[in-house]
Amino acid sequence: MRRYCPNAAITVTHIHIAAESSDSSTRGRNMSFVFSMQGFGNLLAPSMVSLFLLLPIELELVWRLSLGIAAIPCLLTAYHRLQLHESTHFMQVEKTKLSFRMTLGMLNKCKLHLFGTAATWFLFDITFYGNGLFKETVIEILGLSGGDTARDVIQNTALASICIAAIALPGYFLSIPLIDIIGRKSIQLVGFGFVAVLFAIMGAAYNSISEKKVLFIFVYGLTFFWSNLGPNTTTFVIPGEIYSTEIRATCHGISAAAGKLGAIIGSLFFEPVASAWGYQVTFAVCSGIAIAGLIITIACVPEPMNTQLISATTTTSHHTDPTTSNSTPPSSLSSKQQESTSTIE
């Protein structure tokens, strides 16, 4: 059962629990709220390190406390996690055991959308994680790379991380009210668009911008702000909504795996590309990747706002939102639902 999934699957299962426990009018908001805790953690982590560094304790104890304190919220939530009940959606389909062939058939019917969610997550994570490695250069530009002692160097690094996380954090929380107003796909398009523009600006005017510390940290931080408001949230939310319950976790897992592959590529190649061709070229490439993500979003990603979660083994009444007269599930989902139901029957 999903509440017993190991750590590697928690990031997928917790968003599904939020999705399947919500109605269509609040689902996006609830899923975004769950995901926004990532941003809070990104800010809290360097803040705790900075706080521990102010205490008269050895550096070895600082890193042990910084690492160990993360276990406290995990332990506090473990019991409640085990007490969670499976959603009605999941319990309904769990009774129907699909064969491997049926599962492959359902995956084949949603291959366009699966390509869309996997490819956009893949492309986004190339820029997001690659850009994250640029923080060392940011620290140098801000004049925080030096220090008389190792403690000073770590403190400066923590302060730079706090500044970037603070600029990026509002993006997470703005996505919560906006996602059920303008839609997931629209937010993803806007996010990719602004990220592409910001990377293009940083590539074209890197030398002049980097000379102005405040401007540079602001523009650099905005790439994370628009990422978090846009594709960092939506590439996580959309796969949890558009697929049938029978294959939702599988498709979400495939999409997430594609994202992690993109993270590996971004982490491996960002610095070598920057060393070989300079940051101007690197940021221009990131801008092009964001544009590719925008194009694939337009062509291959549906808008799940105001639609009910679908399930091939339940009746049609579960697929239409009774509270919204004009709500229609993504077109391919409707056909997939009908074909899969007839297959199972």
Residue pairs with C-beta under 8 A, 6 or more apart in sequence:
1 86
2 9
2 13
2 16
2 17
2 86
2 90
2 249
3 13
3 81
3 82
3 84
3 86
4 82
5 13
9 253
11 236
11 256
12 240
12 249
12 252
12 253
12 256
13 249
14 34
15 31
15 34
15 35
15 236
15 237
15 240
15 252
16 87
16 90
16 240
16 248
16 249
16 252
17 84
17 87
18 27
18 30
18 31
18 33
18 34
18 240
19 27
19 30
19 31
19 240
19 241
19 309
20 87
20 88
20 89
20 90
20 245
20 309
21 30
21 87
22 30
22 31
23 323
24 305
24 306
24 307
24 308
24 321
24 323
24 324
24 327
25 180
25 306
25 323
25 324
26 180
27 180
27 241
27 309
28 179
28 180
28 184
28 237
28 241
28 305
29 176
29 177
29 179
29 180
31 179
31 236
31 237
31 240
31 241
32 172
32 175
32 176
32 179
32 233
32 237
33 176
35 172
35 233
35 236
35 237
36 172
36 173
36 175
36 176
36 233
38 172
39 165
39 168
39 169
39 171
39 172
39 173
39 228
40 169
40 172
42 165
42 168
42 169
43 162
43 165
43 166
43 169
45 66
45 70
45 161
46 157
46 158
46 159
46 161
46 162
46 165
47 158
47 162
48 65
48 66
48 69
49 62
49 66
49 154
49 158
50 155
50 158
50 159
50 162
52 61
52 62
52 65
52 66
53 62
53 151
53 154
53 155
53 158
55 62
57 65
59 150
59 151
59 154
62 154
86 94
89 245
89 309
89 311
90 245
92 245
92 311
92 313
92 314
93 245
93 246
93 311
93 312
93 313
93 314
96 246
96 313
96 344
98 106
98 246
98 344
102 340
102 343
102 344
103 246
103 247
103 250
105 340
105 343
106 244
106 246
106 247
106 312
106 336
106 340
107 114
107 247
107 250
107 251
109 332
109 335
109 336
109 339
109 340
110 242
110 243
110 244
110 247
110 251
110 332
110 333
110 336
112 300
112 332
113 242
113 243
113 300
113 301
113 302
113 330
113 332
113 333
114 243
114 251
114 254
114 255
115 296
115 300
116 296
116 297
116 299
116 300
116 301
116 302
117 235
117 238
117 239
117 242
117 251
117 252
117 255
117 301
118 254
118 255
118 257
118 258
118 259
119 258
119 293
119 296
119 300
120 188
120 192
120 231
120 235
120 293
120 296
120 297
120 300
120 301
121 231
121 235
121 236
121 239
121 255
121 256
121 258
121 259
121 262
122 258
122 259
122 261
122 262
123 262
123 289
123 290
123 292
123 293
123 296
124 192
124 227
124 231
124 232
124 235
124 259
124 262
124 290
124 293
125 259
125 260
125 261
125 262
125 263
125 266
126 262
126 263
126 265
126 266
126 286
126 289
127 195
127 199
127 227
127 266
127 286
127 289
127 290
128 227
128 232
128 263
128 266
129 262
129 263
129 266
129 267
129 270
130 265
130 266
130 267
130 269
130 270
130 282
130 286
131 223
131 224
131 266
131 270
131 286
133 266
133 267
133 270
133 271
134 220
134 270
134 274
134 279
135 160
135 161
135 164
136 145
137 279
138 160
138 164
138 216
138 217
138 220
139 145
139 156
139 157
139 160
141 210
141 213
141 216
142 160
142 213
142 216
142 217
143 213
144 156
144 157
144 159
144 160
145 153
145 156
146 152
146 153
146 156
147 153
147 155
147 156
163 217
163 221
164 217
164 220
164 221
164 224
166 221
167 217
167 218
167 221
167 222
167 224
167 225
168 221
168 224
168 225
168 227
168 228
169 228
170 225
170 229
171 224
171 225
171 226
171 227
171 228
171 229
171 230
171 232
171 233
172 228
172 229
172 233
174 229
175 187
175 228
175 229
175 230
175 233
175 234
178 187
178 229
179 187
179 233
179 234
179 237
179 305
180 305
183 303
183 305
184 234
184 237
184 238
184 241
184 303
184 304
184 305
185 234
185 238
185 297
185 301
185 302
185 303
185 305
186 303
187 229
187 230
187 233
187 234
188 230
188 231
188 234
188 235
188 238
188 297
188 301
189 230
189 294
189 297
189 298
190 226
190 229
190 230
191 226
191 227
191 229
191 230
191 231
191 232
191 234
192 230
192 231
192 290
192 291
192 293
192 294
192 297
193 290
193 294
194 222
194 226
194 230
195 223
195 226
195 227
195 230
195 231
195 286
195 287
195 290
196 287
196 288
196 290
196 291
196 294
197 287
198 219
198 222
198 223
198 226
199 223
199 283
199 284
199 286
199 287
199 290
200 283
200 284
200 287
201 209
201 219
202 209
202 219
202 220
202 223
202 279
202 283
203 279
203 280
203 281
203 282
203 283
203 284
203 286
203 287
204 280
204 284
206 278
206 279
206 280
206 283
207 280
209 215
209 216
209 219
210 216
231 293
235 255
235 259
236 256
238 301
238 302
238 304
239 248
239 251
239 252
239 255
239 256
240 248
240 252
241 304
241 307
241 309
242 302
242 304
242 330
242 333
243 250
243 251
243 252
243 333
244 310
244 311
244 312
244 333
244 336
244 337
244 340
245 309
245 310
245 311
245 312
245 313
245 314
246 311
246 312
246 313
246 340
248 309
270 282
273 281
273 282
273 285
274 281
274 282
302 330
302 331
302 332
302 333
303 330
304 329
304 330
306 321
306 324
306 326
306 327
307 321
307 327
307 328
307 329
307 330
307 333
308 318
308 319
308 320
308 321
308 327
308 329
309 318
310 318
310 319
310 329
310 333
310 337
311 318
311 319
311 337
312 336
312 337
312 340
312 341
312 344
313 341
313 344
316 337
319 329
319 334
319 337
320 327
320 329
321 327
328 334
329 337
